[in-house]
Amino acid sequence: MASLPVLDDEKLKLVQDLEIEMMSDMYNRMTSACHRKCIPPKYSEPELGKGESICLDRCIAKYLDVHEKIGKKLTQLSMQEESFLKGKIGEQSKV
């Protein structure tokens, strides 16, 4: 597995802030999408109904599953690109 680069405190803080921002954005998008899909715009009761609760559970599970799969695929593509670039650099240094 590829080793992570060593980051100074300033870069580490930037990476942490970016991660928080990305997770916050994902949460807000998920909340908005699942609310729009599962809860009717006109509320008839103050509490969630059973159907609404089930719909929200499934929607959130699917959203998180897709988010995880996309993250894994992006990581895989990034590692492949890194390996490709290292190979190209190795070829150029031999010439």
C-alpha positions as CSV (number, residue, x, y, z in Angstrom):
1,M,0.0,0.0,0.0
2,A,1.2,3.5,-0.8
3,S,2.6,5.4,2.1
4,L,1.1,8.8,3.0
5,P,3.2,11.9,2.6
6,V,4.4,13.6,5.8
7,L,2.5,16.9,6.2
8,D,3.5,19.9,8.3
9,D,0.9,21.3,10.8
10,E,-0.4,23.9,8.4
11,K,-1.0,21.4,5.5
12,L,-2.5,18.9,8.0
13,K,-4.9,21.6,9.3
14,L,-5.9,22.4,5.6
15,V,-6.5,18.7,4.9
16,Q,-8.6,18.3,8.0
17,D,-10.7,21.4,7.2
18,L,-11.2,20.2,3.7
19,E,-12.4,16.8,5.0
20,I,-14.8,18.4,7.4
21,E,-16.2,20.6,4.6
22,M,-16.6,17.6,2.2
23,M,-18.4,15.6,4.9
24,S,-20.6,18.5,5.8
25,D,-21.5,19.0,2.1
26,M,-22.3,15.3,1.7
27,Y,-24.5,15.3,4.9
28,N,-26.4,18.4,3.6
29,R,-26.9,16.9,0.2
30,M,-28.0,13.6,1.6
31,T,-30.4,15.3,4.1
32,S,-31.9,17.4,1.4
33,A,-32.3,14.6,-1.2
34,C,-33.8,12.1,1.3
35,H,-36.1,14.7,2.8
36,R,-37.4,15.7,-0.6
37,K,-37.8,12.0,-1.6
38,C,-39.4,10.6,1.6
39,I,-41.3,13.4,3.3
40,P,-44.3,15.0,1.7
41,P,-44.1,18.9,1.5
42,K,-47.3,19.3,3.5
43,Y,-46.9,17.8,7.0
44,S,-50.0,16.1,8.3
45,E,-48.5,14.9,11.6
46,P,-45.6,16.2,13.8
47,E,-43.9,12.8,14.0
48,L,-42.5,10.7,11.1
49,G,-44.8,7.9,9.9
50,K,-43.6,4.3,9.6
51,G,-43.4,4.6,5.8
52,E,-41.4,7.9,6.0
53,S,-39.0,6.4,8.5
54,I,-38.4,3.3,6.4
55,C,-37.9,5.4,3.3
56,L,-35.4,7.7,5.1
57,D,-33.5,4.6,6.4
58,R,-33.2,3.1,2.9
59,C,-32.4,6.4,1.3
60,I,-29.6,7.2,3.7
61,A,-28.2,3.7,3.5
62,K,-28.1,3.9,-0.3
63,Y,-26.6,7.4,-0.3
64,L,-23.8,6.3,2.1
65,D,-23.2,3.1,0.1
66,V,-22.8,5.0,-3.1
67,H,-20.6,7.6,-1.4
68,E,-18.3,4.8,-0.1
69,K,-18.2,3.1,-3.5
70,I,-17.3,6.3,-5.3
71,G,-14.6,7.0,-2.7
72,K,-13.0,3.6,-3.2
73,K,-13.1,4.0,-7.0
74,L,-11.5,7.4,-6.9
75,T,-8.8,6.1,-4.5
76,Q,-8.2,3.2,-6.9
77,L,-8.0,5.5,-9.9
78,S,-5.6,7.8,-8.0
79,M,-3.3,5.0,-7.1
80,Q,-3.3,3.7,-10.7
81,E,-2.5,7.2,-12.0
82,E,0.3,7.5,-9.4
83,S,1.8,4.2,-10.5
84,F,1.6,5.2,-14.1
85,L,3.3,8.5,-13.5
86,K,6.1,6.7,-11.4
87,G,6.6,4.3,-14.4
88,K,6.8,7.2,-16.8
89,I,9.3,9.0,-14.6
90,G,11.3,5.8,-14.3
91,E,11.4,5.4,-18.1
92,Q,12.5,9.0,-18.6
93,S,15.3,8.7,-16.1
94,K,16.6,5.6,-17.9
95,V,16.8,7.5,-21.2
